[in-house]
């Protein structure tokens, strides 16, 4: 197969050229463009002839595909798989100019642009892809994802709702639709949509976290906590796991606050008092070690509503309940830097403990 097409100077990403060859009127530019286009075609087998016309401001390309050449799109997809996004963009950009009505080229170029946060370019090519193939669910979802990233939430919601009406029970559609609902604050619809998604993809961590967030916002705390815990059962590492731990800590604190109902918790007062007595003879470094160790442990989730002494520290001996550790951390941070937010409000309990301590603290 032989292809004969042109690339306008304005279609070339000059950021890919050497810094001293980006002025289109210079000889260096012509040489750099010639080398750039030759390099792109070096990935393909076959014969290529490249001619740069300064007057027309175009690069004329004639490429003959050899019998044993790998398919150009296969090369591009392999580059994407290897994480070479810019190389894939360069090749797809040339392929789009070569075959401007090719759905696959526009779709994959839009996807790579979206993955590299070049959202305006992503939406341009995904819109073209949808124009070429209006019934493509994949292109519609990809365009909606780019719209969500661009904060065009109403547009994305309408697009995903339309796909859901036509197709139904697609977990990828439901995941993104539920996420968009969460972003606009429509937590009731988010809960309904993400509940459907979880039924279809019960091990998708992002869907589980989205539903947990919607339930938490809708004040269904016990149910939300179950989904956060399920995430940690499936995978205790990674960004979603960290968010799930934070969610469990928020819920634990809400339950704690509800039980207290604005009244000081005597057990927390005594834990704070014990911490003051423990820390009083220590230097800052020793207190800091304890406070930071509890903080790190807290990232894995501390149950402050269970009085069981189930936790241990390396920095001090003994076994502690979740609330005891949180109290230690709160008092430690007050000694290290009073303005640090420990994530738990024990200010009333701390004040009562301070009155009982009867010594200057920190």
C-alpha positions as a Markdown table, in Angstrom:
| # | Residue | x | y | z |
|---|---|---|---|---|
| 1 | Unk | 0.0 | 0.0 | 0.0 |
| 2 | Unk | 1.3 | 3.5 | -0.9 |
| 3 | Unk | 0.3 | 6.7 | 0.9 |
| 4 | Unk | 0.9 | 10.2 | -0.4 |
| 5 | Unk | 0.0 | 13.0 | 2.0 |
| 6 | Unk | 1.2 | 16.3 | 3.4 |
| 7 | Unk | 1.8 | 17.7 | 6.9 |
| 8 | Unk | 1.5 | 21.4 | 7.5 |
| 9 | Unk | 4.1 | 23.2 | 9.5 |
| 10 | Unk | 1.3 | 24.2 | 11.9 |
| 11 | Unk | 0.4 | 20.6 | 12.5 |
| 12 | Unk | 3.9 | 19.8 | 13.9 |
| 13 | Unk | 4.4 | 20.1 | 17.6 |
| 14 | Unk | 7.4 | 22.4 | 17.7 |
| 15 | Unk | 8.0 | 21.4 | 21.4 |
| 16 | Unk | 9.4 | 18.1 | 19.9 |
| 17 | Unk | 12.0 | 20.0 | 18.0 |
| 18 | Unk | 15.4 | 21.2 | 19.3 |
| 19 | Unk | 15.1 | 24.5 | 21.2 |
| 20 | Unk | 17.2 | 26.3 | 18.6 |
| 21 | Unk | 15.1 | 25.1 | 15.7 |
| 22 | Unk | 11.6 | 26.2 | 16.5 |
| 23 | Unk | 11.4 | 29.3 | 14.3 |
| 24 | Unk | 9.7 | 28.2 | 11.0 |
| 25 | Unk | 11.6 | 30.7 | 8.9 |
| 26 | Unk | 15.0 | 29.3 | 9.9 |
| 27 | Unk | 17.1 | 26.7 | 8.1 |
| 28 | Unk | 17.5 | 24.9 | 11.4 |
| 29 | Unk | 13.7 | 24.4 | 11.4 |
| 30 | Unk | 13.6 | 22.8 | 8.0 |
| 31 | Unk | 16.4 | 20.4 | 9.0 |
| 32 | Unk | 14.7 | 19.6 | 12.3 |
| 33 | Unk | 11.3 | 18.9 | 10.7 |
| 34 | Unk | 12.9 | 16.6 | 8.1 |
| 35 | Unk | 14.7 | 14.7 | 10.9 |
| 36 | Unk | 11.6 | 14.6 | 13.1 |
| 37 | Unk | 9.3 | 13.1 | 10.4 |
| 38 | Unk | 12.0 | 10.7 | 9.3 |
| 39 | Unk | 12.4 | 9.5 | 12.9 |
| 40 | Unk | 8.6 | 8.9 | 13.2 |
| 41 | Unk | 8.6 | 6.7 | 10.0 |
| 42 | Unk | 11.7 | 4.9 | 11.1 |
| 43 | Unk | 9.4 | 2.8 | 13.3 |
| 44 | Unk | 7.7 | 1.5 | 10.2 |
| 45 | Unk | 9.2 | -0.8 | 7.6 |
| 46 | Unk | 8.9 | 0.2 | 4.0 |
| 47 | Unk | 10.1 | 3.1 | 1.9 |
| 48 | Unk | 9.5 | 6.7 | 2.8 |
| 49 | Unk | 10.3 | 9.9 | 0.8 |
| 50 | Unk | 10.1 | 13.2 | 2.7 |
| 51 | Unk | 10.3 | 16.6 | 1.1 |
| 52 | Unk | 10.0 | 19.9 | 3.0 |
| 53 | Unk | 8.6 | 22.8 | 1.0 |
| 54 | Unk | 9.3 | 26.1 | 2.8 |
| 55 | Unk | 7.1 | 28.1 | 0.4 |
| 56 | Unk | 4.0 | 25.9 | 0.9 |
| 57 | Unk | 4.9 | 25.4 | 4.6 |
| 58 | Unk | 4.3 | 21.7 | 4.2 |
| 59 | Unk | 6.1 | 18.4 | 4.6 |
| 60 | Unk | 5.3 | 16.1 | 1.7 |
| 61 | Unk | 5.4 | 12.4 | 2.5 |
| 62 | Unk | 5.3 | 9.4 | 0.3 |
| 63 | Unk | 5.3 | 6.1 | 2.1 |
| 64 | Unk | 5.2 | 2.6 | 0.7 |
| 65 | Unk | 4.3 | -0.1 | 3.1 |
| 66 | Unk | 6.4 | -3.3 | 2.8 |
| 67 | Unk | 4.8 | -6.8 | 2.8 |
| 68 | Unk | 6.3 | -7.7 | 6.2 |
| 69 | Unk | 5.5 | -4.3 | 7.8 |
| 70 | Unk | 3.7 | -4.5 | 11.2 |
| 71 | Unk | 0.4 | -2.7 | 11.1 |
| 72 | Unk | 1.0 | 1.0 | 12.0 |
| 73 | Unk | -1.7 | 0.9 | 14.7 |
| 74 | Unk | -0.1 | -2.2 | 16.3 |
| 75 | Unk | 3.1 | -0.2 | 16.6 |
| 76 | Unk | 1.2 | 2.7 | 18.2 |
| 77 | Unk | -0.7 | 0.5 | 20.6 |
| 78 | Unk | 2.6 | -1.1 | 21.7 |
| 79 | Unk | 4.1 | 2.3 | 22.3 |
| 80 | Unk | 1.1 | 3.2 | 24.5 |
| 81 | Unk | 1.5 | -0.1 | 26.4 |
| 82 | Unk | 5.1 | 0.7 | 27.0 |
| 83 | Unk | 4.2 | 4.1 | 28.4 |
| 84 | Unk | 5.7 | 6.0 | 25.4 |
| 85 | Unk | 2.8 | 8.4 | 25.1 |
| 86 | Unk | 4.5 | 11.2 | 23.3 |
| 87 | Unk | 5.8 | 8.9 | 20.6 |
| 88 | Unk | 2.3 | 7.4 | 20.2 |
| 89 | Unk | 0.9 | 10.9 | 19.9 |
| 90 | Unk | 3.5 | 11.8 | 17.3 |
| 91 | Unk | 2.7 | 8.8 | 15.2 |
| 92 | Unk | -1.1 | 9.1 | 15.6 |
| 93 | Unk | -0.9 | 12.7 | 14.6 |
| 94 | Unk | 0.7 | 11.7 | 11.3 |
| 95 | Unk | -1.7 | 8.8 | 10.8 |
| 96 | Unk | -4.7 | 11.2 | 11.3 |
| 97 | Unk | -3.3 | 13.5 | 8.6 |
| 98 | Unk | -2.8 | 10.4 | 6.4 |
| 99 | Unk | -6.3 | 9.0 | 6.9 |
| 100 | Unk | -8.4 | 11.9 | 8.3 |
| 101 | Unk | -11.6 | 9.8 | 8.4 |
| 102 | Unk | -10.2 | 6.9 | 10.3 |
| 103 | Unk | -12.2 | 6.3 | 13.5 |
| 104 | Unk | -9.5 | 4.2 | 15.2 |
| 105 | Unk | -6.9 | 6.9 | 14.7 |
| 106 | Unk | -9.0 | 9.7 | 16.2 |
| 107 | Unk | -10.2 | 7.5 | 19.0 |
| 108 | Unk | -6.7 | 6.3 | 20.1 |
| 109 | Unk | -5.3 | 9.8 | 19.7 |
| 110 | Unk | -8.1 | 11.2 | 21.9 |
| 111 | Unk | -7.4 | 8.5 | 24.5 |
| 112 | Unk | -3.7 | 9.2 | 24.7 |
| 113 | Unk | -4.3 | 12.9 | 24.9 |
| 114 | Unk | -6.8 | 12.3 | 27.8 |
| 115 | Unk | -4.4 | 10.0 | 29.6 |
| 116 | Unk | -1.7 | 12.8 | 29.4 |
| 117 | Unk | -4.1 | 15.5 | 30.6 |
| 118 | Unk | -4.2 | 17.3 | 27.2 |
| 119 | Unk | -8.0 | 17.5 | 27.5 |
| 120 | Unk | -8.9 | 20.0 | 24.8 |
| 121 | Unk | -7.0 | 18.0 | 22.2 |
| 122 | Unk | -8.6 | 14.8 | 23.6 |
| 123 | Unk | -12.1 | 16.1 | 23.3 |
| 124 | Unk | -11.5 | 17.4 | 19.8 |
| 125 | Unk | -10.4 | 14.0 | 18.5 |
| 126 | Unk | -13.0 | 12.0 | 20.5 |
| 127 | Unk | -15.8 | 14.2 | 19.1 |
| 128 | Unk | -14.5 | 13.5 | 15.6 |
| 129 | Unk | -14.4 | 9.8 | 16.4 |
| 130 | Unk | -18.1 | 9.9 | 17.6 |
| 131 | Unk | -19.0 | 11.8 | 14.4 |
| 132 | Unk | -17.4 | 9.1 | 12.4 |
| 133 | Unk | -19.0 | 6.3 | 14.5 |
| 134 | Unk | -22.0 | 7.7 | 16.4 |
| 135 | Unk | -22.9 | 4.3 | 18.0 |
| 136 | Unk | -19.5 | 3.8 | 19.6 |
| 137 | Unk | -19.9 | 3.3 | 23.3 |
| 138 | Unk | -16.2 | 3.3 | 23.9 |
| 139 | Unk | -15.8 | 6.7 | 22.3 |
| 140 | Unk | -18.8 | 8.1 | 24.2 |
| 141 | Unk | -17.4 | 6.9 | 27.5 |
| 142 | Unk | -13.9 | 8.2 | 26.7 |
| 143 | Unk | -15.3 | 11.6 | 25.7 |
| 144 | Unk | -17.4 | 11.7 | 28.9 |
| 145 | Unk | -14.3 | 10.9 | 31.0 |
| 146 | Unk | -12.4 | 13.8 | 29.3 |
| 147 | Unk | -15.4 | 16.1 | 30.0 |
| 148 | Unk | -15.4 | 15.0 | 33.7 |
| 149 | Unk | -11.7 | 15.8 | 33.9 |
| 150 | Unk | -12.4 | 19.2 | 32.3 |
| 151 | Unk | -15.2 | 19.8 | 34.9 |
| 152 | Unk | -17.8 | 19.8 | 32.1 |
| 153 | Unk | -19.9 | 17.6 | 34.5 |
| 154 | Unk | -23.5 | 18.3 | 33.2 |
| 155 | Unk | -22.4 | 17.5 | 29.6 |
| 156 | Unk | -20.7 | 14.3 | 30.8 |
| 157 | Unk | -23.7 | 13.2 | 32.8 |
| 158 | Unk | -26.1 | 13.7 | 29.9 |
| 159 | Unk | -23.8 | 11.8 | 27.6 |
| 160 | Unk | -23.4 | 8.9 | 30.1 |
| 161 | Unk | -27.2 | 8.8 | 30.8 |
| 162 | Unk | -27.8 | 8.4 | 27.1 |
| 163 | Unk | -25.4 | 5.6 | 26.8 |
| 164 | Unk | -26.9 | 3.9 | 29.9 |
| 165 | Unk | -30.4 | 4.1 | 28.4 |
| 166 | Unk | -29.2 | 2.5 | 25.1 |
| 167 | Unk | -26.9 | -0.1 | 26.6 |
| 168 | Unk | -27.6 | -0.6 | 30.3 |
| 169 | Unk | -25.6 | -2.6 | 32.8 |
| 170 | Unk | -22.2 | -1.4 | 31.7 |
| 171 | Unk | -20.1 | -1.0 | 34.8 |
| 172 | Unk | -17.7 | 1.5 | 33.2 |
| 173 | Unk | -20.6 | 3.7 | 32.2 |
| 174 | Unk | -22.1 | 3.5 | 35.7 |
| 175 | Unk | -18.7 | 4.1 | 37.4 |
| 176 | Unk | -18.2 | 7.3 | 35.6 |
| 177 | Unk | -21.8 | 8.5 | 35.8 |
| 178 | Unk | -21.8 | 7.8 | 39.5 |
| 179 | Unk | -18.5 | 9.7 | 39.9 |
| 180 | Unk | -19.9 | 12.7 | 38.0 |
| 181 | Unk | -23.0 | 12.7 | 40.2 |
| 182 | Unk | -20.7 | 12.8 | 43.2 |
| 183 | Unk | -18.7 | 15.7 | 41.9 |
| 184 | Unk | -21.9 | 17.8 | 41.4 |
| 185 | Unk | -23.2 | 16.8 | 44.8 |
| 186 | Unk | -26.0 | 14.6 | 43.7 |
| 187 | Unk | -25.3 | 11.9 | 46.2 |
| 188 | Unk | -28.7 | 10.2 | 46.0 |
| 189 | Unk | -28.4 | 9.5 | 42.3 |
| 190 | Unk | -24.7 | 8.6 | 42.8 |
| 191 | Unk | -25.7 | 6.0 | 45.4 |
| 192 | Unk | -28.3 | 4.5 | 43.1 |
| 193 | Unk | -26.0 | 4.3 | 40.1 |
| 194 | Unk | -23.0 | 3.1 | 42.0 |
| 195 | Unk | -25.1 | 0.4 | 43.7 |
| 196 | Unk | -25.9 | -0.9 | 40.2 |
| 197 | Unk | -22.2 | -0.7 | 39.3 |
| 198 | Unk | -21.1 | -2.7 | 42.4 |
| 199 | Unk | -23.5 | -5.5 | 41.6 |
| 200 | Unk | -21.9 | -5.8 | 38.2 |
| 201 | Unk | -18.2 | -5.3 | 39.3 |
| 202 | Unk | -18.0 | -6.2 | 43.0 |
| 203 | Unk | -14.2 | -6.1 | 43.1 |
| 204 | Unk | -13.7 | -2.8 | 41.3 |
| 205 | Unk | -12.0 | -0.7 | 44.0 |
| 206 | Unk | -12.9 | 2.7 | 42.5 |
| 207 | Unk | -16.6 | 1.7 | 42.3 |
| 208 | Unk | -16.5 | 0.4 | 45.9 |
| 209 | Unk | -15.0 | 3.7 | 47.1 |
| 210 | Unk | -17.4 | 5.8 | 45.1 |
| 211 | Unk | -20.4 | 4.0 | 46.6 |
| 212 | Unk | -18.8 | 4.2 | 50.1 |
| 213 | Unk | -18.4 | 8.0 | 49.6 |
| 214 | Unk | -22.0 | 8.4 | 48.4 |
| 215 | Unk | -23.3 | 6.4 | 51.4 |
| 216 | Unk | -21.2 | 8.4 | 53.8 |
| 217 | Unk | -22.5 | 11.7 | 52.3 |
| 218 | Unk | -26.1 | 10.3 | 52.7 |
| 219 | Unk | -25.3 | 9.6 | 56.3 |
| 220 | Unk | -25.5 | 5.8 | 55.9 |
| 221 | Unk | -22.3 | 5.4 | 57.9 |
| 222 | Unk | -22.4 | 1.7 | 58.8 |
| 223 | Unk | -23.0 | 0.8 | 55.2 |
| 224 | Unk | -20.3 | 3.1 | 54.0 |
| 225 | Unk | -17.8 | 1.6 | 56.5 |
| 226 | Unk | -18.5 | -1.9 | 55.1 |
| 227 | Unk | -17.5 | -0.8 | 51.6 |
| 228 | Unk | -14.4 | 0.9 | 52.9 |
| 229 | Unk | -13.5 | -2.2 | 54.8 |
| 230 | Unk | -14.2 | -4.4 | 51.7 |
| 231 | Unk | -11.6 | -2.3 | 49.7 |
| 232 | Unk | -9.0 | -3.0 | 52.3 |
| 233 | Unk | -9.8 | -6.7 | 52.3 |
| 234 | Unk | -9.3 | -6.8 | 48.5 |
| 235 | Unk | -6.2 | -4.6 | 48.4 |
| 236 | Unk | -4.6 | -2.9 | 51.4 |
| 237 | Unk | -2.1 | -0.9 | 49.3 |
| 238 | Unk | -2.4 | 1.9 | 46.8 |
| 239 | Unk | -4.2 | 5.2 | 46.5 |
| 240 | Unk | -7.8 | 3.8 | 46.8 |
| 241 | Unk | -6.8 | 1.8 | 50.0 |
| 242 | Unk | -5.4 | 5.0 | 51.5 |
| 243 | Unk | -8.7 | 6.8 | 50.8 |
| 244 | Unk | -10.7 | 3.9 | 52.2 |
| 245 | Unk | -8.7 | 4.2 | 55.5 |
| 246 | Unk | -9.4 | 7.9 | 55.7 |
| 247 | Unk | -13.0 | 7.1 | 55.1 |
| 248 | Unk | -13.1 | 4.6 | 58.0 |
| 249 | Unk | -11.4 | 7.1 | 60.3 |
| 250 | Unk | -13.9 | 9.8 | 59.4 |
| 251 | Unk | -16.8 | 7.4 | 60.1 |
| 252 | Unk | -15.2 | 6.2 | 63.4 |
| 253 | Unk | -14.9 | 9.8 | 64.5 |
| 254 | Unk | -18.5 | 10.5 | 63.5 |
| 255 | Unk | -19.6 | 7.6 | 65.7 |
| 256 | Unk | -17.4 | 8.8 | 68.5 |
| 257 | Unk | -18.8 | 12.3 | 68.3 |
| 258 | Unk | -22.4 | 11.0 | 68.1 |
| 259 | Unk | -21.8 | 8.9 | 71.3 |
| 260 | Unk | -20.3 | 11.9 | 73.0 |
| 261 | Unk | -23.2 | 14.2 | 71.9 |
| 262 | Unk | -21.1 | 17.2 | 72.8 |
| 263 | Unk | -20.2 | 15.9 | 76.2 |
| 264 | Unk | -16.6 | 15.1 | 77.2 |
| 265 | Unk | -15.7 | 11.5 | 77.1 |
| 266 | Unk | -14.2 | 10.6 | 80.5 |
| 267 | Unk | -12.1 | 7.8 | 79.1 |
| 268 | Unk | -10.5 | 10.2 | 76.6 |
| 269 | Unk | -9.9 | 12.7 | 79.4 |
| 270 | Unk | -8.0 | 10.1 | 81.4 |
| 271 | Unk | -6.1 | 9.0 | 78.3 |
| 272 | Unk | -5.0 | 12.6 | 77.7 |
| 273 | Unk | -4.1 | 13.1 | 81.3 |
| 274 | Unk | -2.0 | 9.9 | 81.2 |
| 275 | Unk | -0.3 | 11.1 | 78.0 |
| 276 | Unk | 0.6 | 14.4 | 79.7 |
| 277 | Unk | 2.1 | 12.6 | 82.6 |
| 278 | Unk | 4.0 | 10.3 | 80.3 |
| 279 | Unk | 5.3 | 13.0 | 78.0 |
| 280 | Unk | 6.2 | 15.6 | 80.7 |
| 281 | Unk | 9.8 | 14.3 | 81.4 |
| 282 | Unk | 10.4 | 13.4 | 77.7 |
| 283 | Unk | 12.3 | 15.6 | 75.2 |
| 284 | Unk | 10.6 | 16.7 | 72.0 |
| 285 | Unk | 12.3 | 14.0 | 69.9 |
| 286 | Unk | 10.9 | 11.2 | 72.1 |
| 287 | Unk | 7.4 | 12.7 | 72.1 |
| 288 | Unk | 7.6 | 13.2 | 68.3 |
| 289 | Unk | 8.5 | 9.6 | 67.8 |
| 290 | Unk | 5.4 | 8.4 | 69.6 |
| 291 | Unk | 3.1 | 10.9 | 67.9 |
| 292 | Unk | 4.3 | 10.1 | 64.4 |
| 293 | Unk | 4.2 | 6.3 | 65.1 |
| 294 | Unk | 0.6 | 6.6 | 66.0 |
| 295 | Unk | -0.1 | 8.8 | 63.0 |
| 296 | Unk | 1.4 | 6.2 | 60.7 |
| 297 | Unk | -0.6 | 3.4 | 62.4 |
| 298 | Unk | -3.7 | 5.6 | 62.0 |
| 299 | Unk | -3.2 | 5.6 | 58.2 |
| 300 | Unk | -4.1 | 1.9 | 58.4 |
| 301 | Unk | -7.2 | 2.6 | 60.4 |
| 302 | Unk | -7.8 | 2.8 | 64.1 |
| 303 | Unk | -11.1 | 1.8 | 65.6 |
| 304 | Unk | -11.7 | 4.4 | 68.3 |
| 305 | Unk | -15.1 | 3.0 | 69.2 |
| 306 | Unk | -13.8 | -0.4 | 70.3 |
| 307 | Unk | -12.4 | -0.4 | 73.8 |
| 308 | Unk | -10.3 | -3.6 | 73.2 |
| 309 | Unk | -6.6 | -3.1 | 73.7 |
| 310 | Unk | -5.6 | -4.4 | 70.3 |
| 311 | Unk | -2.7 | -2.1 | 69.3 |
| 312 | Unk | 1.0 | -2.0 | 70.1 |
| 313 | Unk | 3.7 | 0.6 | 69.6 |
| 314 | Unk | 7.4 | 0.2 | 69.0 |
| 315 | Unk | 8.2 | 3.4 | 70.8 |
| 316 | Unk | 6.5 | 2.5 | 74.1 |
| 317 | Unk | 5.5 | -0.7 | 75.8 |
| 318 | Unk | 1.9 | -1.8 | 76.4 |
| 319 | Unk | -1.3 | -2.5 | 74.5 |
| 320 | Unk | -3.7 | 0.2 | 73.6 |
| 321 | Unk | -7.2 | 0.8 | 72.4 |
| 322 | Unk | -7.8 | 3.0 | 69.3 |
| 323 | Unk | -9.1 | 5.9 | 71.4 |
| 324 | Unk | -6.1 | 5.6 | 73.8 |
| 325 | Unk | -3.7 | 5.9 | 70.8 |
| 326 | Unk | -5.6 | 8.8 | 69.3 |
| 327 | Unk | -5.4 | 10.6 | 72.7 |
| 328 | Unk | -1.6 | 9.9 | 72.8 |
| 329 | Unk | -1.2 | 11.4 | 69.4 |
| 330 | Unk | -3.4 | 14.4 | 70.1 |
| 331 | Unk | -1.4 | 15.3 | 73.3 |
| 332 | Unk | 1.9 | 14.6 | 71.5 |
| 333 | Unk | 1.1 | 17.0 | 68.7 |
| 334 | Unk | 0.1 | 19.6 | 71.2 |
| 335 | Unk | 3.6 | 19.4 | 72.7 |
| 336 | Unk | 5.3 | 19.2 | 69.3 |
| 337 | Unk | 3.3 | 21.9 | 67.5 |
| 338 | Unk | 0.0 | 23.1 | 68.9 |
| 339 | Unk | -1.3 | 24.1 | 65.5 |
| 340 | Unk | -1.0 | 20.6 | 63.9 |
| 341 | Unk | -4.4 | 19.1 | 63.0 |
| 342 | Unk | -4.3 | 15.5 | 64.2 |
| 343 | Unk | -7.6 | 14.7 | 62.4 |
| 344 | Unk | -9.5 | 14.1 | 65.7 |
| 345 | Unk | -11.0 | 16.9 | 67.8 |
| 346 | Unk | -10.3 | 16.1 | 71.5 |
| 347 | Unk | -10.0 | 19.7 | 72.5 |
| 348 | Unk | -12.6 | 19.4 | 75.3 |
| 349 | Unk | -11.1 | 16.3 | 76.7 |
| 350 | Unk | -7.7 | 17.9 | 76.4 |
| 351 | Unk | -8.8 | 21.0 | 78.3 |
| 352 | Unk | -10.3 | 18.9 | 81.1 |
| 353 | Unk | -7.1 | 16.8 | 81.3 |
| 354 | Unk | -5.0 | 20.0 | 81.5 |
| 355 | Unk | -7.1 | 21.2 | 84.4 |
| 356 | Unk | -6.5 | 17.9 | 86.2 |
| 357 | Unk | -2.8 | 17.9 | 85.3 |
| 358 | Unk | -2.2 | 21.1 | 87.3 |
| 359 | Unk | 1.1 | 21.8 | 85.6 |
| 360 | Unk | 2.1 | 23.9 | 82.6 |
| 361 | Unk | 1.7 | 21.8 | 79.4 |
| 362 | Unk | 3.3 | 21.5 | 77.0 |
